[in-house]
Amino acid sequence: MKNRFFTPLFLITFLFSSLILFLVSSEAFDGPRSCKKDAALEAIIVTTGVANPFILKGTTTAIDQCAEEPDEYKVKFFSVALCLTEPYNAGDNAPDFSSCTTILDTTKEVNLKPGVDVNLLDGEINLPLGSYTHLAIIIDNHLKIKHKQKYVLANGNAATIKGNGGAGGTFCWTVAAGITTYTGFIYDGAYATAQGITPVLSGTSAAATEEDPAAARLVCGSAVPSGFDASTDATYFATEIIDQFGEEEDDFVGFADYGSITVEADTGITDIEIAANMLTTTNTLATTVGESRRISQIYKYDTPIIIAENTNSFKLKVTTYASVSIDMSVDDSVVIWGAKVGGDPFIIEVETGTGE
């Protein structure tokens, strides 16, 4: 089982003034892949006895995963740049950043929380005047998610979700032991060494032919641990490794051409296309899953981003509703197991402003 490859949400703000700020904050909206919830909008509705226990909000479509806003979401940036011309080269070819102006060129991990601003950049930036058609970012392929969730049945009664250890309950939450990959593959020891962490199964057996309750990576119980929200260490952060863009363990795909990531269908955002490459730690094209340690994402905008003499604000605005994919599995006894949460790279909208 794997989560869909679509976007989390955060807001980056660049102010052209004597005090230069580059802020990141989370902003919540409902999206096309949001989970159906109870009337209080606090608990996700699940159905027992079926293979697909969730329902997409506003539909009758039953699915085994849906999207939610995370409590916290850690992303490590290596580069952010605006580009005058197309930097993406289709297929398995290296991007060309020669027309790009760098905004961020240092390693910075940010912890995104709803409604909380985070300073992404220190110091001033000079953006040349121009009409920019693309935005390019490079991020770590390890995405860290902290999330808790309550579940109820359609009749309003508390649901019992089984997790990794314990009797289960109506709440499930992330833990550091939940180290999973986008595709669901765990590869071999060499892969774990190359990534620096060891991925684990999430809801399937080693043969990937049947559900395995022992592979549940969420912990579930009657109440979330009292220290969950206040915790600042790695205890409650799960890790999702974006290992590749393909679906076959032995057939590595290191690129995603425009159109392969369905932006409008997944997020509701129009007039943006996205392409991506898996990169090594030196920002060259990765040729294997072990080499894949970074992600280059290119955003192509139908309406260019204009930086003019009177531009005084710059925002990179993304969607937070799709940043966590909650995956469940159902065994032969129709018990629902908390398989994992999946983290996804993100789609960014750009806004500029002018002033006196």
NUDO-868538 format. One record per residue (C-alpha): residue number from 1; residue in one letter; z, x negated, y negated. Coordinates in steps of 0.05 Angstrom, whole numbers, plus 32768, in hexadecimal, padded with zeros to 4 digits. Example, Ala and Ser with C-alpha at 12.3 -4.5 7.8 and 13.67 -1.06 7.14 Angstrom:
NUDO-868538
1,A,809C,7F0A,805A
2,S,808F,7EEF,8015
//
This chain:
NUDO-868538
1,M,8000,8000,8000
2,K,7FF0,7FE6,7FBA
3,N,7FF7,7FFC,7F73
4,R,7FBB,8008,7F47
5,F,7FA6,7FD2,7F17
6,F,7FB1,7FEF,7ED3
7,T,7FDD,7FE4,7E96
8,P,8023,7FE0,7E7C
9,L,8032,7FED,7E32
10,F,804E,7FC4,7DFB
11,L,8041,7FBA,7DB1
12,I,8033,7F78,7D8F
13,T,8036,7F78,7D43
14,F,801D,7F3F,7D16
15,L,802D,7F45,7CCC
16,F,8005,7F1E,7C98
17,S,803D,7F0F,7C67
18,S,806E,7ED8,7C52
19,L,8097,7EEC,7C8F
20,I,8069,7EE6,7CCB
21,L,807E,7F10,7D06
22,F,805E,7F19,7D4A
23,L,8085,7F50,7D6C
24,V,8083,7F6F,7DB0
25,S,80A2,7FB3,7DBE
26,S,809A,7FE9,7DF2
27,E,807F,802E,7DE1
28,A,807E,8069,7E11
29,F,8049,809E,7E1D
30,D,8036,80C8,7E59
31,G,7FF5,80B4,7E7A
32,P,7FC3,80CE,7EAD
33,R,7FEA,80AF,7EE7
34,S,8030,80C4,7ED3
35,C,805E,80E2,7F08
36,K,806F,812C,7F06
37,K,80B8,8134,7EF2
38,D,80ED,816A,7EEF
39,A,80F8,8196,7EB2
40,A,8128,8164,7E94
41,L,80F3,812D,7E9B
42,E,8128,8101,7EBB
43,A,8117,8102,7F05
44,I,80D5,80FA,7F2B
45,I,80C5,8134,7F5A
46,V,80B8,8120,7FA2
47,T,80A4,8148,7FE0
48,T,80BE,8136,8025
49,G,8097,813D,8065
50,V,8054,8126,8047
51,A,8030,80E3,8043
52,N,8029,80E9,7FF7
53,P,806C,80FC,7FDA
54,F,805A,80FA,7F8F
55,I,8031,8129,7F63
56,L,800B,8112,7F26
57,K,8024,8132,7EE7
58,G,7FFC,816F,7ED2
59,T,7FD8,8174,7F15
60,T,7FE3,8188,7F5D
61,T,7FCA,8144,7F76
62,A,7FF9,8125,7FA9
63,I,7FFC,80D9,7FAA
64,D,8027,80A1,7FC7
65,Q,802F,807E,7F83
66,C,8033,8090,7F3A
67,A,8040,806D,7EF8
68,E,807F,8069,7ECD
69,E,8099,8043,7E91
70,P,80C6,8009,7EA7
71,D,810C,7FFD,7E8D
72,E,80F9,7FB5,7E81
73,Y,80B9,7F8E,7E8D
74,K,80B3,7F42,7E88
75,V,806F,7F23,7E79
76,K,8062,7ED9,7E6F
77,F,802B,7ECB,7E3C
78,F,8004,7E8A,7E38
79,S,7FCE,7E9D,7E06
80,V,7FB7,7ED5,7DD8
81,A,7F75,7ED0,7DB1
82,L,7F43,7EFA,7D8A
83,C,7EFA,7EEE,7D99
84,L,7EBB,7EF9,7D70
85,T,7E8C,7EFC,7DAC
86,E,7E90,7F0C,7DF6
87,P,7EBD,7EDA,7E1B
88,Y,7EB6,7EF9,7E60
89,N,7E80,7EE1,7E90
90,A,7E72,7F13,7EC7
91,G,7E82,7F03,7F0F
92,D,7EA4,7EC4,7F25
93,N,7E97,7E9D,7EE5
94,A,7EC7,7E7E,7EB4
95,P,7ED3,7EA2,7E72
96,D,7EBB,7E81,7E31
97,F,7EF0,7E81,7DFB
98,S,7EC7,7E59,7DC9
99,S,7EC2,7E93,7D97
100,C,7F0C,7EA3,7D9C
101,T,7F43,7E96,7D69
102,T,7F86,7E88,7D89
103,I,7FC2,7EB2,7D74
104,L,7FF2,7E99,7DA9
105,D,7FEA,7E57,7DCF
106,T,802E,7E4A,7DEB
107,T,8055,7E64,7E26
108,K,8081,7E9F,7E14
109,E,80A3,7ED1,7E42
110,V,80B4,7F13,7E23
111,N,80E2,7F49,7E3E
112,L,80C6,7F8D,7E2A
113,K,80F7,7FC6,7E21
114,P,80E8,800B,7E05
115,G,80F2,800C,7DBA
116,V,8108,7FC3,7DB5
117,D,80E0,7F90,7D8C
118,V,80DA,7F49,7DA7
119,N,80C1,7F0D,7D80
120,L,8085,7EF2,7DA5
121,L,806F,7EBD,7D73
122,D,8092,7E8D,7D44
123,G,806F,7E72,7D07
124,E,8031,7E87,7CDF
125,I,7FEB,7E96,7CF7
126,N,7FA9,7E93,7CD1
127,L,7F75,7EC3,7CEB
128,P,7F2E,7EB5,7CD0
129,L,7F0C,7EF1,7CB0
130,G,7EDB,7F11,7CE0
131,S,7EC7,7F49,7D0F
132,Y,7EE9,7F3D,7D52
133,T,7ECD,7F63,7D8E
134,H,7EFC,7F48,7DC4
135,L,7F44,7F35,7DD1
136,A,7F55,7F01,7E06
137,I,7F99,7EF5,7E25
138,I,7FB3,7EC8,7E5C
139,I,7FF3,7EDC,7E80
140,D,801A,7EC8,7EBE
141,N,8007,7EED,7EFD
142,H,8050,7EFA,7F0D
143,L,8066,7F3B,7EEB
144,K,80B0,7F4B,7EEB
145,I,80C9,7F93,7EEA
146,K,810E,7FB2,7EE3
147,H,8110,7FFC,7EF0
148,K,813D,8034,7F09
149,Q,8127,807B,7F1B
150,K,8145,80BD,7F31
151,Y,8121,80EB,7F63
152,V,8127,8135,7F71
153,L,8106,8168,7F9F
154,A,80D9,819E,7F83
155,N,8112,81D1,7F8A
156,G,813E,81A6,7F5E
157,N,816B,818A,7F95
158,A,8179,8140,7F97
159,A,8148,8118,7FC2
160,T,815E,80E3,7FF3
161,I,8132,80A5,7FEE
162,K,8140,806C,801F
163,G,813E,8025,8005
164,N,814C,7FDE,801B
165,G,8190,7FE6,8039
166,G,81C4,801C,802F
167,A,81C2,8067,803E
168,G,8190,8077,8007
169,G,8198,80AB,7FD0
170,T,8179,80CD,7F94
171,F,8173,808C,7F6B
172,C,8149,804E,7F7A
173,W,8148,800D,7F53
174,T,8128,7FC8,7F53
175,V,8147,7F88,7F6D
176,A,8132,7F3F,7F6C
177,A,8122,7F40,7FB6
178,G,80E7,7F6E,7FA7
179,I,80B1,7F38,7FA2
180,T,806F,7F59,7FB2
181,T,8024,7F4F,7FA7
182,Y,7FF1,7F7D,7F87
183,T,7FC9,7F81,7FC7
184,G,8005,7F86,7FF5
185,F,7FF2,7F46,801B
186,I,8028,7F10,8024
187,Y,7FF8,7ED9,803B
188,D,801A,7E9A,8059
189,G,804D,7E65,8048
190,A,801A,7E3D,8021
191,Y,8010,7E78,7FF3
192,A,805B,7E7F,7FE7
193,T,805F,7E35,7FD6
194,A,8025,7E3A,7FA6
195,Q,8043,7E77,7F82
196,G,808A,7E5B,7F82
197,I,80A5,7E9C,7FA0
198,T,809E,7EBE,7FE3
199,P,807F,7F04,7FE3
200,V,8098,7F38,8014
201,L,807B,7F75,8037
202,S,8080,7FB6,8011
203,G,807B,7FF4,803C
204,T,804D,7FDB,8073
205,S,8056,7FB4,80B3
206,A,803D,7F6C,80BB
207,A,7FFE,7F88,80DC
208,A,7FF5,7FB7,80A1
209,T,7FE6,7FF0,80D0
210,E,8024,801B,80C9
211,E,805D,802A,809A
212,D,809A,7FFD,80A2
213,P,80DB,8019,8084
214,A,80F9,7FD3,8087
215,A,80C7,7FBD,8052
216,A,80E4,7FEC,801C
217,R,80F0,7FBF,7FE0
218,L,8116,7FEF,7FB3
219,V,8160,7FFB,7FBC
220,C,8174,8045,7FBD
221,G,81B7,8067,7FB8
222,S,81E0,809F,7F99
223,A,81E8,8079,7F57
224,V,81C9,803E,7F33
225,P,81F7,8001,7F30
226,S,8223,8002,7EF2
227,G,820A,7FBE,7EDB
228,F,81C0,7FCD,7EE2
229,D,81AF,7FDB,7E99
230,A,81DA,7FA3,7E7D
231,S,81C2,7F6E,7EAE
232,T,8199,7F37,7E8E
233,D,818E,7F0A,7ECA
234,A,815B,7F0F,7F02
235,T,8187,7F3D,7F2E
236,Y,8161,7F7D,7F21
237,F,811C,7F63,7F10
238,A,80E7,7F6D,7F46
239,T,80A9,7F41,7F45
240,E,8062,7F58,7F4F
241,I,802F,7F20,7F5B
242,I,7FE8,7F31,7F46
243,D,7FC9,7F08,7F7F
244,Q,7F7F,7F1B,7F76
245,F,7F4F,7F53,7F64
246,G,7F34,7F5E,7FAA
247,E,7F4E,7F87,7FE4
248,E,7F43,7F59,801F
249,E,7F75,7F23,8032
250,D,7F40,7EF1,8047
251,D,7F0C,7F01,8011
252,F,7F27,7EE8,7FCE
253,V,7F0D,7F0B,7F90
254,G,7F21,7EE8,7F50
255,F,7EFF,7F13,7F1C
256,A,7EFC,7F5B,7F05
257,D,7EBC,7F6C,7EDE
258,Y,7EBA,7FA1,7EA7
259,G,7EBE,7FE5,7EC7
260,S,7EE5,7FD0,7F05
261,I,7F26,7FE0,7EE0
262,T,7F1E,8028,7ECC
263,V,7F41,8029,7E88
264,E,7F35,8071,7E73
265,A,7F45,808F,7EB7
266,D,7F85,8067,7EBF
267,T,7FA0,806A,7E78
268,G,7F79,809E,7E50
269,I,7F65,8068,7E1E
270,T,7F1C,8069,7E09
271,D,7EEC,8037,7DE9
272,I,7F0A,7FFA,7E0D
273,E,7EF2,7FD4,7E49
274,I,7F17,7F9E,7E6E
275,A,7F03,7F63,7E9A
276,A,7F2E,7F2E,7EBA
277,N,7F30,7EEB,7EDF
278,M,7F64,7ECB,7F0B
279,L,7F73,7E85,7EF0
280,T,7F98,7E47,7F06
281,T,7FD3,7E29,7EDF
282,T,7FA0,7DFF,7EB7
283,N,7F78,7E3E,7EA4
284,T,7F3D,7E2E,7ED1
285,L,7F1F,7E61,7F01
286,A,7F4A,7E6C,7F3F
287,T,7F24,7E69,7F81
288,T,7F5C,7E7D,7FB0
289,V,7F99,7EAA,7FAD
290,G,7FC6,7E6C,7FAE
291,E,7FA5,7E50,7F70
292,S,7FAA,7E93,7F4B
293,R,7FE5,7E8A,7F1C
294,R,7FCC,7EA9,7EDC
295,I,7FA1,7EE4,7EC5
296,S,7F6D,7EE3,7E8E
297,Q,7F61,7F29,7E72
298,I,7F28,7F38,7E42
299,Y,7F29,7F78,7E19
300,K,7EE6,7F90,7DFD
301,Y,7EEA,7FC2,7DC4
302,D,7EB4,7FF4,7DAF
303,T,7ECD,7FEF,7D68
304,P,7ED6,7FA6,7D50
305,I,7F18,7F8D,7D34
306,I,7F0C,7F7C,7CEB
307,I,7F35,7F46,7CCA
308,A,7F27,7F4B,7C80
309,E,7F46,7F2D,7C41
310,N,7F72,7F6A,7C37
311,T,7F8A,7F6E,7C80
312,N,7FD6,7F6C,7C80
313,S,7FEA,7F85,7CC5
314,F,7FD2,7F79,7D0C
315,K,7FEA,7F9F,7D49
316,L,7FDA,7F97,7D93
317,K,7FEF,7FDA,7DB0
318,V,7FEF,7FE8,7DFA
319,T,8006,8021,7E27
320,T,804B,8020,7E49
321,Y,8043,805D,7E76
322,A,801C,8038,7EAC
323,S,8044,7FF8,7EAF
324,V,8069,800A,7EEF
325,S,8049,8025,7F2E
326,I,807F,8045,7F5A
327,D,8069,8040,7FA3
328,M,8088,8067,7FDC
329,S,807A,8067,8027
330,V,8089,809E,805A
331,D,809A,808E,80A2
332,D,808F,80B7,80E1
333,S,80D1,80DC,80D6
334,V,80B8,80F0,8090
335,V,80EE,80C8,806D
336,I,80D7,80AF,8028
337,W,80E2,8064,801E
338,G,80E2,803F,7FDB
339,A,80AA,800D,7FEA
340,K,80A5,7FE8,7FA7
341,V,8095,7FEA,7F5E
342,G,8053,7FCB,7F48
343,G,8046,7FA9,7F06
344,D,8001,7FA8,7EE6
345,P,7FDD,7F7F,7EB1
346,F,7FD1,7FA4,7E71
347,I,7F9E,7FC3,7E42
348,I,7FA7,7FB5,7DF8
349,E,7F90,7FDD,7DBC
350,V,7F8A,7FB9,7D79
351,E,7F9D,7FD7,7D36
352,T,7F97,7FB6,7CF1
353,G,7FAF,7FCE,7CAE
354,T,7FA2,7FC0,7C65
355,G,7FCE,7FC4,7C28
356,E,7FD2,7FB7,7BDE
//
